[in-house]
Amino acid sequence: MDPFSALAAVAGGVVAVVAAPVALGAAGFTSAGIVAGSIGAKMMSAAAIANGGGVAAGSVVAGLQSAGAAGLSGAASAAAATVGGAVASVARAIF
C-alpha cells in the first residue's frame, strides 16, 4: 500500500469515528431520547407497529438509541473506523 492510500484509510477511519455520533444526533437519537418528528422517531414508530406496539430489545432502533444515549462502544468505534477506512481506501483507488 502506498503512503497516500494508507493516509486515506487512516483519515477515513478517524472521520467515521468522529462523524458517527454527529450522524446519530442528526437522525434524532440523543442522550435525552428520540427527538419527536425525526428520522429516529419514524423508525421507532415503524418498529413498534411491526412488533405489536413495542420496540424489540436488540433491534436496530434500540441499538441506535443506545449508541445515541451512551455513545459508541469500543467495538462500535472500531467497526466505524474499519468501515470508514475501507470506504476511503476504495475511494482513493477509484480516484
N, C-alpha and C positions, 0 to 999 in steps of 0.2 A: 504494500500500500504506500503510495507516495505521500509526502508530508501534508500536502493540501487536502487530500482525501481524509487523512487521519484528523486533521484540524476540523474539517467539515463535520465529521462524525461526532467529535467531542462537543463542538458548538451546538450541533443539533440535539444532543443529549441534554446539555445544560438548558437550552431554550425550552425543551419539552418539560423538564422538571419544574422550571420557573412558571411556564405557561399553564400547566395543568390546574393548579389551584385557582388561577385567574379565570380559566375557562369554566370551572365548576361554579364559581361565584356568578359569572355572567349568565350561566344556564339556570341560576336560581337555587343552587344547592349551597346554603350558607350555614354558618355556625348557629344562627338563630332559627333555622328550619328552612323549609322550602318556601320561596317567595311566591305570593299569590300572583297568578297570571303569567308566570314564567314557563319556560320550556319544561323545567323540572316539575311544575305543578301539573302540566298537561300529561307528562309521563306518569306521574303518580296517579292521576285520575284514570288513565288508561289501564294501569296495572291493577288498581283497585276494582275497576269494572270487570276485568278479566278474571280476577280471583274472588269474586263474590263479595266485594266490599272492603277488603283489606289488602295491604301490600305485603307480599310474602317475604319473610326473613331470608336473606341471601340472594334476593333478586337484584337485578341491575339497579333499579331505583333505590333500593335500600343501601346498596354498596356506594352509589354516588352520593347519597345523603350522608352516609357515614364519613366518606372522604371529605365532603364539603364541611361537615361539622368539626371533625377532628384533625383534618389534614391527611396527607398521603402517608401511608405506612412506608417503611423501608423497602418492602417488596414492591409496592406500587410505584415508588420513586424509581427503583431500579428498572421496572418494566417500562415506565415512561421514558427513561433515559435510553434504554435499548431501542425502543421504537423510534424515538427522535433521532438517534444516531443512525439507525438503518435508513430512515427516510432521507436524512441529509446525505448519506453515502450514495444512495440511489440518485438523488437529485444532482449530486456532484458528477456522477458517472454520465448522466444524461446531458448535462450542460457543460 
